[in-house]
Amino acid sequence: MKLNDLYSKPLEEVLQEFDIVDVKVHADESGIVKSIELKYGEKQKQPQTKTNPYQ
């Protein structure tokens, strides 16, 4: 995806093209969540499975 595509598409559509690769939750001393960081990265390509074992 190019940067121009990122700015021209809705965020929901952009995020469908990526996978979450990291999540960080930040909380204070009382355990109250203050922020959540989500890191997205390229989707992993699925290896092609052969249907014919003799190929």
PyMOL commands that place a pseudoatom at each C-alpha (Angstrom):
pseudoatom trace, name=CA, resn=MET, resi=1, chain=A, elem=C, hetatm=0, pos=[0.000, 0.000, 0.000]
pseudoatom trace, name=CA, resn=LYS, resi=2, chain=A, elem=C, hetatm=0, pos=[1.274, 3.439, -0.836]
pseudoatom trace, name=CA, resn=LEU, resi=3, chain=A, elem=C, hetatm=0, pos=[1.067, 6.413, 1.496]
pseudoatom trace, name=CA, resn=ASN, resi=4, chain=A, elem=C, hetatm=0, pos=[-1.436, 8.115, -0.819]
pseudoatom trace, name=CA, resn=ASP, resi=5, chain=A, elem=C, hetatm=0, pos=[-3.721, 5.067, -0.501]
pseudoatom trace, name=CA, resn=LEU, resi=6, chain=A, elem=C, hetatm=0, pos=[-3.533, 5.306, 3.294]
pseudoatom trace, name=CA, resn=TYR, resi=7, chain=A, elem=C, hetatm=0, pos=[-4.777, 8.890, 3.261]
pseudoatom trace, name=CA, resn=SER, resi=8, chain=A, elem=C, hetatm=0, pos=[-7.489, 8.355, 0.657]
pseudoatom trace, name=CA, resn=LYS, resi=9, chain=A, elem=C, hetatm=0, pos=[-9.131, 5.220, 2.119]
pseudoatom trace, name=CA, resn=PRO, resi=10, chain=A, elem=C, hetatm=0, pos=[-11.234, 4.943, 5.288]
pseudoatom trace, name=CA, resn=LEU, resi=11, chain=A, elem=C, hetatm=0, pos=[-9.243, 3.632, 8.268]
pseudoatom trace, name=CA, resn=GLU, resi=12, chain=A, elem=C, hetatm=0, pos=[-11.409, 0.513, 8.566]
pseudoatom trace, name=CA, resn=GLU, resi=13, chain=A, elem=C, hetatm=0, pos=[-10.616, -0.434, 4.963]
pseudoatom trace, name=CA, resn=VAL, resi=14, chain=A, elem=C, hetatm=0, pos=[-6.891, 0.183, 5.468]
pseudoatom trace, name=CA, resn=LEU, resi=15, chain=A, elem=C, hetatm=0, pos=[-6.708, -1.967, 8.613]
pseudoatom trace, name=CA, resn=GLN, resi=16, chain=A, elem=C, hetatm=0, pos=[-8.315, -4.920, 6.817]
pseudoatom trace, name=CA, resn=GLU, resi=17, chain=A, elem=C, hetatm=0, pos=[-5.134, -5.175, 4.753]
pseudoatom trace, name=CA, resn=PHE, resi=18, chain=A, elem=C, hetatm=0, pos=[-2.914, -5.574, 7.847]
pseudoatom trace, name=CA, resn=ASP, resi=19, chain=A, elem=C, hetatm=0, pos=[-2.554, -7.895, 10.844]
pseudoatom trace, name=CA, resn=ILE, resi=20, chain=A, elem=C, hetatm=0, pos=[-2.001, -6.856, 14.463]
pseudoatom trace, name=CA, resn=VAL, resi=21, chain=A, elem=C, hetatm=0, pos=[1.610, -7.683, 15.317]
pseudoatom trace, name=CA, resn=ASP, resi=22, chain=A, elem=C, hetatm=0, pos=[1.929, -6.128, 18.787]
pseudoatom trace, name=CA, resn=VAL, resi=23, chain=A, elem=C, hetatm=0, pos=[-0.342, -4.874, 21.583]
pseudoatom trace, name=CA, resn=LYS, resi=24, chain=A, elem=C, hetatm=0, pos=[0.794, -2.805, 24.561]
pseudoatom trace, name=CA, resn=VAL, resi=25, chain=A, elem=C, hetatm=0, pos=[-1.478, -1.828, 27.443]
pseudoatom trace, name=CA, resn=HIS, resi=26, chain=A, elem=C, hetatm=0, pos=[-0.383, 1.031, 29.690]
pseudoatom trace, name=CA, resn=ALA, resi=27, chain=A, elem=C, hetatm=0, pos=[-1.882, 1.256, 33.181]
pseudoatom trace, name=CA, resn=ASP, resi=28, chain=A, elem=C, hetatm=0, pos=[-1.189, 3.336, 36.258]
pseudoatom trace, name=CA, resn=GLU, resi=29, chain=A, elem=C, hetatm=0, pos=[-0.212, 2.009, 39.690]
pseudoatom trace, name=CA, resn=SER, resi=30, chain=A, elem=C, hetatm=0, pos=[-3.885, 1.388, 40.525]
pseudoatom trace, name=CA, resn=GLY, resi=31, chain=A, elem=C, hetatm=0, pos=[-4.348, -0.852, 37.504]
pseudoatom trace, name=CA, resn=ILE, resi=32, chain=A, elem=C, hetatm=0, pos=[-6.469, 1.639, 35.578]
pseudoatom trace, name=CA, resn=VAL, resi=33, chain=A, elem=C, hetatm=0, pos=[-5.815, 1.428, 31.844]
pseudoatom trace, name=CA, resn=LYS, resi=34, chain=A, elem=C, hetatm=0, pos=[-4.557, 4.753, 30.498]
pseudoatom trace, name=CA, resn=SER, resi=35, chain=A, elem=C, hetatm=0, pos=[-3.790, 3.815, 26.886]
pseudoatom trace, name=CA, resn=ILE, resi=36, chain=A, elem=C, hetatm=0, pos=[-3.565, 0.909, 24.470]
pseudoatom trace, name=CA, resn=GLU, resi=37, chain=A, elem=C, hetatm=0, pos=[-1.095, 0.723, 21.582]
pseudoatom trace, name=CA, resn=LEU, resi=38, chain=A, elem=C, hetatm=0, pos=[-1.864, -1.469, 18.579]
pseudoatom trace, name=CA, resn=LYS, resi=39, chain=A, elem=C, hetatm=0, pos=[0.868, -2.096, 16.035]
pseudoatom trace, name=CA, resn=TYR, resi=40, chain=A, elem=C, hetatm=0, pos=[-0.165, -3.321, 12.607]
pseudoatom trace, name=CA, resn=GLY, resi=41, chain=A, elem=C, hetatm=0, pos=[2.066, -4.940, 9.982]
pseudoatom trace, name=CA, resn=GLU, resi=42, chain=A, elem=C, hetatm=0, pos=[1.768, -6.573, 6.606]
pseudoatom trace, name=CA, resn=LYS, resi=43, chain=A, elem=C, hetatm=0, pos=[-0.416, -9.658, 6.453]
pseudoatom trace, name=CA, resn=GLN, resi=44, chain=A, elem=C, hetatm=0, pos=[1.556, -12.874, 6.229]
pseudoatom trace, name=CA, resn=LYS, resi=45, chain=A, elem=C, hetatm=0, pos=[1.099, -14.528, 2.861]
pseudoatom trace, name=CA, resn=GLN, resi=46, chain=A, elem=C, hetatm=0, pos=[-0.398, -17.991, 3.090]
pseudoatom trace, name=CA, resn=PRO, resi=47, chain=A, elem=C, hetatm=0, pos=[1.754, -20.666, 1.437]
pseudoatom trace, name=CA, resn=GLN, resi=48, chain=A, elem=C, hetatm=0, pos=[0.070, -22.338, -1.489]
pseudoatom trace, name=CA, resn=THR, resi=49, chain=A, elem=C, hetatm=0, pos=[-1.010, -25.872, -0.759]
pseudoatom trace, name=CA, resn=LYS, resi=50, chain=A, elem=C, hetatm=0, pos=[-0.779, -28.396, -3.518]
pseudoatom trace, name=CA, resn=THR, resi=51, chain=A, elem=C, hetatm=0, pos=[-3.894, -30.403, -4.201]
pseudoatom trace, name=CA, resn=ASN, resi=52, chain=A, elem=C, hetatm=0, pos=[-2.063, -33.033, -6.243]
pseudoatom trace, name=CA, resn=PRO, resi=53, chain=A, elem=C, hetatm=0, pos=[0.769, -34.731, -4.283]
pseudoatom trace, name=CA, resn=TYR, resi=54, chain=A, elem=C, hetatm=0, pos=[2.441, -35.791, -7.572]
pseudoatom trace, name=CA, resn=GLN, resi=55, chain=A, elem=C, hetatm=0, pos=[3.142, -32.246, -8.787]
for i in range(1, 55): cmd.bond("trace and resi %d" % i, "trace and resi %d" % (i + 1))
show_as sticks, trace
zoom trace
